[in-house]
Amino acid sequence: SGIDNKAIAPKNQIHIALSGNKDGAGRNPEIGKESMEANLEKVYESIMRATKDEGVDRYVLWAGLGGGTGTGGIAPLMQHLVSKGHKVMLGMTIPRKKESWIVRMNAIKALTNILTIVDADRQNIVPYVVIDNEQFDGGLASANELIVKDFVRFTKTTTNIPADTAFDDTDFARLLDYNGLVSVVRSTVATESLKGTDAFAKAIRESWKRSAFAKFSPEDALGVANLVIVPQKFYRQKGVYELVNDNIAYVEGISPQANAYSCIYENKNENINNIIVYTLLTGMPSPEDNLNEMYDEVSEQINETKARRRELKRNELQNQEKYRALDFDPNNIDMDEYENSSPLF
């Protein structure tokens, strides 16, 4: 729910609403959870039918956290697929600051619950992507397209462009065999940045900071792969290969404990003048900074709402007292009080 479904064939779109609740979960994750649990086998069978000829290595489940259907439904579907022996990866978005505190509270609870389930499962590895909607202007469909496109570009680079060293599907799968946060970021770097300094690594790191992913810590990554695509006219210059390797060493140094892969590719498109780098980081800790920031902001919103409700209730009671003061019995008027009071007009 929430992800652009235009590219999904109608036969693969499944209505999972509970009886009498045809219009959605109404931002209630419990309804989303119950709806998914009631339709797990139907959803699972549809996934199997849709992918039976695809040779799937890992199923990626996407959900926008904060509403009801995806927020409540993604965890039981993940657990069901894992129980059937399938490898799973999660893709989740967290809401913007302007969203209501209810939506953001739902997202906090859902993400915390999912991470608890993932961390507690010692038998199965479930890497996950978290997109921060605050980081870009698009909606959930844009997030889906953006991230999927970079993952696709990453995998196509490894399979379609000859490289100096091999980074194959097995290596890719190995990097996803770490529990934790995953990011894949495309960076565009000027060739001038390769002048024997760490400017190349700094430029890539700036791209990571500007990405749509939730805040991640590359220093703690357990797996990293850098696919460096160098313009043809630059690639063939003497000493460039060694220069690129030296600069990639700076990037690898950002994640000192990681299982690292780096490949250099020649870009034969003559119109491309910059270096393109795809960096896959895996096995990173959960986005605690985002969760803590959201928690603090939601707590503040809730306290402000409570204070406002208390103020409204006080005003309401004061007005009721004022209105009751207007009550009187026309047959029982205290004339002494009347004589001593100020005139109304």
Backbone torsions as a table, in degrees:
resi	resn	phi	psi	omega
1	SER	NA	139.4	177.6
2	GLY	92.4	-24.9	178.2
3	ILE	-86.3	145.2	-179.2
4	ASP	-56.8	120.6	-177.1
5	ASN	-105.8	13.3	-178.0
6	LYS	-64.4	-30.9	-178.6
7	ALA	-85.7	-2.0	-179.0
8	ILE	-93.9	125.9	-179.9
9	ALA	-59.1	139.4	-179.0
10	PRO	-51.5	-35.5	-178.7
11	LYS	-66.0	-18.6	179.8
12	ASN	-101.1	4.4	175.3
13	GLN	-93.9	125.9	-171.6
14	ILE	-118.1	131.1	175.8
15	HIS	-90.8	117.8	-174.1
16	ILE	-117.2	14.7	-177.5
17	ALA	-62.8	147.4	174.1
18	LEU	-71.1	158.3	179.5
19	SER	-56.3	129.8	178.4
20	GLY	82.0	8.3	-178.3
21	ASN	-134.9	54.6	-170.1
22	LYS	-72.2	-16.5	-172.0
23	ASP	-98.0	16.0	177.1
24	GLY	113.5	-177.0	-174.6
25	ALA	-94.3	-4.3	175.8
26	GLY	58.3	41.8	179.8
27	ARG	60.1	25.5	177.9
28	ASN	-112.8	101.1	-177.5
29	PRO	-59.2	-28.0	179.5
30	GLU	-64.1	-39.1	177.2
31	ILE	-66.6	-41.2	177.1
32	GLY	-60.8	-41.1	178.8
33	LYS	-64.7	-47.4	179.8
34	GLU	-63.1	-38.5	179.8
35	SER	-64.5	-43.6	180.0
36	MET	-67.4	-44.5	-178.9
37	GLU	-62.0	-34.3	179.9
38	ALA	-73.8	-16.3	-175.2
39	ASN	-125.1	18.4	-174.0
40	LEU	-57.3	-46.9	-177.7
41	GLU	-64.7	-38.9	179.2
42	LYS	-64.2	-43.9	178.8
43	VAL	-65.5	-44.3	-178.9
44	TYR	-61.4	-46.3	-179.9
45	GLU	-62.6	-36.5	178.2
46	SER	-66.8	-41.0	177.4
47	ILE	-61.8	-42.5	-179.4
48	MET	-64.9	-41.6	178.8
49	ARG	-63.7	-42.8	-175.7
50	ALA	-69.4	-23.0	-174.0
51	THR	-119.0	13.1	-172.8
52	LYS	-62.9	-26.3	-178.5
53	ASP	-107.3	12.5	-172.1
54	GLU	-95.7	-14.1	-176.6
55	GLY	62.1	51.8	-173.7
56	VAL	-72.4	130.7	174.3
57	ASP	-91.1	-34.3	-175.2
58	ARG	-154.5	136.6	177.6
59	TYR	-93.3	131.4	178.9
60	VAL	-105.7	118.6	-179.9
61	LEU	-102.3	126.7	-179.1
62	TRP	-110.7	140.6	174.9
63	ALA	-153.8	140.3	171.4
64	GLY	-88.9	117.4	-176.8
65	LEU	-84.1	139.0	178.4
66	GLY	133.4	-29.5	179.0
67	GLY	-91.3	-136.3	-177.6
68	GLY	-119.1	-52.5	-171.5
69	THR	-65.4	-58.8	-179.9
70	GLY	-68.3	-39.6	-178.0
71	THR	-60.4	-43.8	-179.1
72	GLY	-88.0	-22.5	-172.2
73	GLY	-92.0	-21.4	-172.3
74	ILE	-68.9	-37.9	-177.9
75	ALA	-65.4	-49.8	178.9
76	PRO	-63.6	-33.5	177.8
77	LEU	-68.2	-41.3	176.3
78	MET	-57.9	-49.2	-178.0
79	GLN	-63.8	-35.3	-180.0
80	HIS	-67.4	-44.9	179.6
81	LEU	-63.7	-42.3	179.4
82	VAL	-63.7	-39.5	179.9
83	SER	-65.1	-23.0	178.3
84	LYS	-88.5	2.4	176.2
85	GLY	92.3	12.5	-178.3
86	HIS	-95.9	147.2	172.4
87	LYS	-81.6	141.1	-174.3
88	VAL	-132.3	145.9	170.0
89	MET	-130.3	142.7	-177.6
90	LEU	-107.0	143.1	171.7
91	GLY	-125.7	121.9	-175.5
92	MET	-135.2	146.1	173.8
93	THR	-113.5	145.3	175.4
94	ILE	-111.1	146.3	-169.7
95	PRO	-73.1	162.1	176.8
96	ARG	-72.2	165.8	179.7
97	LYS	-64.4	-29.9	-176.6
98	LYS	-76.0	-10.4	177.9
99	GLU	-67.4	157.8	-178.2
100	SER	-65.9	158.0	-179.6
101	TRP	-64.2	-26.6	178.6
102	ILE	-66.2	-45.5	179.4
103	VAL	-62.2	-44.6	-177.2
104	ARG	-71.4	-35.2	175.6
105	MET	-64.6	-41.9	176.4
106	ASN	-57.8	-42.9	-178.3
107	ALA	-64.9	-43.5	179.3
108	ILE	-59.4	-49.4	-177.8
109	LYS	-63.5	-42.3	-178.0
110	ALA	-66.1	-46.8	-178.4
111	LEU	-64.7	-41.5	178.0
112	THR	-61.7	-42.8	178.8
113	ASN	-63.3	-44.3	-179.3
114	ILE	-64.0	-44.8	-179.5
115	LEU	-64.9	-34.4	176.6
116	THR	-64.1	-43.9	178.7
117	ILE	-62.8	-45.6	-178.2
118	VAL	-63.5	-45.5	-177.8
119	ASP	-67.4	-31.0	-177.1
120	ALA	-78.5	-19.2	-177.3
121	ASP	-86.6	102.7	-178.4
122	ARG	-85.7	-9.7	-177.1
123	GLN	-92.1	-27.6	-174.2
124	ASN	-125.9	141.4	-179.2
125	ILE	-103.4	124.8	-179.2
126	VAL	-126.9	93.2	174.0
127	PRO	-70.9	160.4	-177.2
128	TYR	-149.2	148.2	176.2
129	VAL	-108.7	136.5	174.9
130	VAL	-125.6	119.9	-179.8
131	ILE	-102.0	132.7	178.0
132	ASP	-97.0	109.2	-178.3
133	ASN	-61.8	-17.2	178.5
134	GLU	-69.0	-19.8	-172.4
135	GLN	-83.8	-9.1	-179.1
136	PHE	-152.8	168.2	-171.2
137	ASP	-88.7	-12.8	-175.5
138	GLY	-78.1	171.2	175.6
139	GLY	-91.7	-163.3	-179.1
140	LEU	-63.4	-36.7	178.6
141	ALA	-62.3	-39.2	178.9
142	SER	-66.6	-39.3	178.0
143	ALA	-61.4	-45.2	179.4
144	ASN	-59.0	-49.3	-177.8
145	GLU	-64.1	-44.0	-177.2
146	LEU	-60.0	-52.3	-174.2
147	ILE	-72.9	-43.4	179.1
148	VAL	-60.3	-40.4	-178.7
149	LYS	-61.3	-42.8	-179.6
150	ASP	-70.2	-35.0	174.9
151	PHE	-64.8	-41.7	179.5
152	VAL	-65.0	-44.2	178.0
153	ARG	-60.6	-40.8	179.0
154	PHE	-59.6	-50.2	-177.5
155	THR	-68.7	-36.0	178.9
156	LYS	-66.8	-35.3	178.0
157	THR	-61.8	-41.3	-177.0
158	THR	-69.8	-23.7	-174.5
159	THR	-107.3	-23.9	-171.3
160	ASN	-107.1	-15.5	-176.5
161	ILE	-115.9	126.0	177.5
162	PRO	-61.6	140.9	-178.7
163	ALA	-126.8	164.3	178.2
164	ASP	-69.9	-34.0	175.6
165	THR	-131.5	154.1	-173.6
166	ALA	-84.8	136.6	166.5
167	PHE	-132.4	101.9	-170.2
168	ASP	-107.2	-174.0	-177.9
169	ASP	-60.2	-34.7	179.4
170	THR	-64.3	-41.9	177.5
171	ASP	-64.5	-41.7	179.0
172	PHE	-60.3	-48.1	179.9
173	ALA	-62.1	-37.0	-179.7
174	ARG	-63.7	-38.3	-179.8
175	LEU	-70.0	-24.4	177.0
176	LEU	-86.6	-1.8	178.2
177	ASP	-89.8	38.6	172.0
178	TYR	-126.0	130.4	171.0
179	ASN	-65.0	142.4	174.2
180	GLY	131.5	-175.8	-175.3
181	LEU	-72.7	142.2	-179.2
182	VAL	-124.9	142.5	170.9
183	SER	-142.0	148.7	170.2
184	VAL	-135.3	118.9	-172.1
185	VAL	-124.0	135.5	175.8
186	ARG	-96.1	125.1	178.8
187	SER	-117.8	141.4	173.9
188	THR	-112.9	121.4	-172.4
189	VAL	-126.4	133.8	177.5
190	ALA	-68.5	143.3	-179.9
191	THR	-62.4	-24.7	-179.6
192	GLU	-64.6	-18.2	-177.5
193	SER	-77.0	-3.6	-176.9
194	LEU	-91.7	32.0	-172.6
195	LYS	-92.5	46.0	172.8
196	GLY	72.1	16.8	177.8
197	THR	-119.2	-174.4	177.6
198	ASP	-93.1	16.4	-179.6
199	ALA	-60.9	-35.3	178.9
200	PHE	-61.5	-49.4	179.8
201	ALA	-64.0	-38.7	178.7
202	LYS	-63.1	-40.7	179.6
203	ALA	-63.5	-40.3	178.9
204	ILE	-67.5	-41.6	-179.3
205	ARG	-64.2	-36.4	176.1
206	GLU	-62.6	-37.7	176.2
207	SER	-62.6	-39.2	177.6
208	TRP	-61.3	-43.3	-178.5
209	LYS	-64.9	-33.8	-177.0
210	ARG	-86.5	-3.0	-175.3
211	SER	-70.9	167.9	-178.5
212	ALA	-81.2	-1.4	-178.7
213	PHE	-74.4	152.7	170.5
214	ALA	-59.2	159.5	-175.7
215	LYS	-59.1	125.0	-179.0
216	PHE	-126.3	160.3	-177.0
217	SER	-114.9	94.6	-178.8
218	PRO	-60.6	-24.3	179.3
219	GLU	-60.8	-25.6	-175.2
220	ASP	-104.2	8.0	-179.2
221	ALA	-64.8	142.2	176.6
222	LEU	-95.5	-18.7	178.1
223	GLY	-139.1	141.4	177.9
224	VAL	-148.9	139.7	173.8
225	ALA	-135.2	128.1	176.7
226	ASN	-113.5	116.7	175.8
227	LEU	-104.5	111.6	-173.2
228	VAL	-106.8	117.3	-178.0
229	ILE	-107.8	112.1	-171.5
230	VAL	-103.6	136.1	177.8
231	PRO	-55.5	141.1	-174.3
232	GLN	-54.9	-47.8	-174.9
233	LYS	-67.2	-24.3	177.8
234	PHE	-87.1	-38.1	-176.4
235	TYR	-58.8	-34.7	-173.3
236	ARG	-88.8	0.7	176.7
237	GLN	-74.3	148.7	-177.9
238	LYS	-63.0	132.7	174.7
239	GLY	83.2	-2.8	-176.7
240	VAL	-68.7	-40.2	-178.5
241	TYR	-57.7	-46.3	-180.0
242	GLU	-66.0	-37.3	-179.7
243	LEU	-64.9	-43.0	177.9
244	VAL	-63.5	-43.8	179.3
245	ASN	-60.1	-42.0	179.5
246	ASP	-61.9	-40.9	-178.7
247	ASN	-73.0	-34.4	176.6
248	ILE	-64.2	-31.2	177.6
249	ALA	-60.6	-35.4	175.7
250	TYR	-62.0	-43.0	-178.8
251	VAL	-65.7	-45.2	178.6
252	GLU	-61.7	-30.8	-179.9
253	GLY	-67.0	-17.8	177.6
254	ILE	-67.3	-31.3	-179.2
255	SER	-117.1	75.5	-169.4
256	PRO	-63.8	-27.8	-176.2
257	GLN	-95.3	2.8	-172.0
258	ALA	-80.2	149.5	166.2
259	ASN	-75.8	105.9	-166.4
260	ALA	-109.0	140.2	173.5
261	TYR	-127.7	141.3	174.0
262	SER	-141.5	133.4	179.0
263	CYS	-132.1	142.8	179.0
264	ILE	-113.4	129.5	-176.9
265	TYR	-121.5	151.4	175.4
266	GLU	-96.3	124.3	177.3
267	ASN	-89.7	112.0	-175.5
268	LYS	-86.8	3.3	174.7
269	ASN	-78.4	111.2	-173.9
270	GLU	-68.8	-14.4	-178.9
271	ASN	-86.4	-5.3	-179.1
272	ILE	-95.4	123.8	-178.1
273	ASN	-110.9	-14.5	-178.4
274	ASN	-101.7	161.0	175.1
275	ILE	-85.0	135.0	176.8
276	ILE	-110.2	129.6	-179.5
277	VAL	-124.6	125.8	171.1
278	TYR	-104.1	122.8	179.6
279	THR	-116.6	121.1	174.4
280	LEU	-102.6	123.4	177.0
281	LEU	-119.2	130.8	-177.2
282	THR	-133.5	165.2	176.0
283	GLY	68.9	26.0	179.6
284	MET	-86.8	157.6	178.4
285	PRO	-63.6	161.2	179.2
286	SER	-62.9	155.5	-175.8
287	PRO	-75.9	70.9	-176.7
288	GLU	-61.6	-35.0	-180.0
289	ASP	-60.1	-44.2	178.6
290	ASN	-64.6	-43.5	-178.8
291	LEU	-64.5	-44.3	179.9
292	ASN	-65.8	-41.3	178.7
293	GLU	-62.3	-45.4	178.6
294	MET	-63.5	-41.8	179.7
295	TYR	-59.8	-47.1	-179.7
296	ASP	-61.6	-43.5	-178.4
297	GLU	-68.0	-41.0	179.4
298	VAL	-66.4	-41.9	177.9
299	SER	-59.2	-41.8	178.7
300	GLU	-64.3	-43.1	178.5
301	GLN	-62.3	-42.1	-180.0
302	ILE	-64.1	-44.5	179.2
303	ASN	-63.4	-39.3	177.2
304	GLU	-64.5	-40.4	178.8
305	THR	-64.5	-43.6	178.5
306	LYS	-61.6	-44.4	-179.7
307	ALA	-62.5	-41.0	179.0
308	ARG	-65.6	-40.5	178.8
309	ARG	-65.1	-39.3	177.6
310	ARG	-64.1	-41.0	178.6
311	GLU	-63.0	-43.6	178.4
312	LEU	-62.7	-39.4	-179.6
313	LYS	-67.2	-41.3	177.2
314	ARG	-60.8	-44.3	178.7
315	ASN	-62.1	-39.2	-179.8
316	GLU	-63.5	-45.0	180.0
317	LEU	-65.8	-40.0	178.3
318	GLN	-62.8	-42.4	178.7
319	ASN	-64.9	-39.0	178.1
320	GLN	-62.0	-41.7	176.8
321	GLU	-61.7	-41.9	179.9
322	LYS	-63.7	-43.1	-179.3
323	TYR	-67.2	-38.7	178.9
324	ARG	-64.7	-28.7	-179.9
325	ALA	-65.5	-18.4	178.3
326	LEU	-79.6	-13.5	-179.1
327	ASP	-67.9	138.1	174.8
328	PHE	-158.0	159.1	177.6
329	ASP	-101.0	112.5	-177.4
330	PRO	-62.8	-17.6	178.7
331	ASN	-92.0	-2.1	-176.8
332	ASN	-138.2	70.9	-177.7
333	ILE	-100.1	128.9	176.9
334	ASP	-79.9	104.9	-174.4
335	MET	-69.0	-32.7	178.5
336	ASP	-62.8	-42.4	177.7
337	GLU	-63.9	-39.0	-178.7
338	TYR	-64.9	-42.3	-177.7
339	GLU	-63.9	-33.8	-175.3
340	ASN	-90.5	-6.3	-177.5
341	SER	-89.3	158.1	176.6
342	SER	-74.5	145.6	178.5
343	PRO	-64.6	148.9	178.8
344	LEU	-72.6	-31.5	-178.1
345	PHE	-127.3	NA	NA
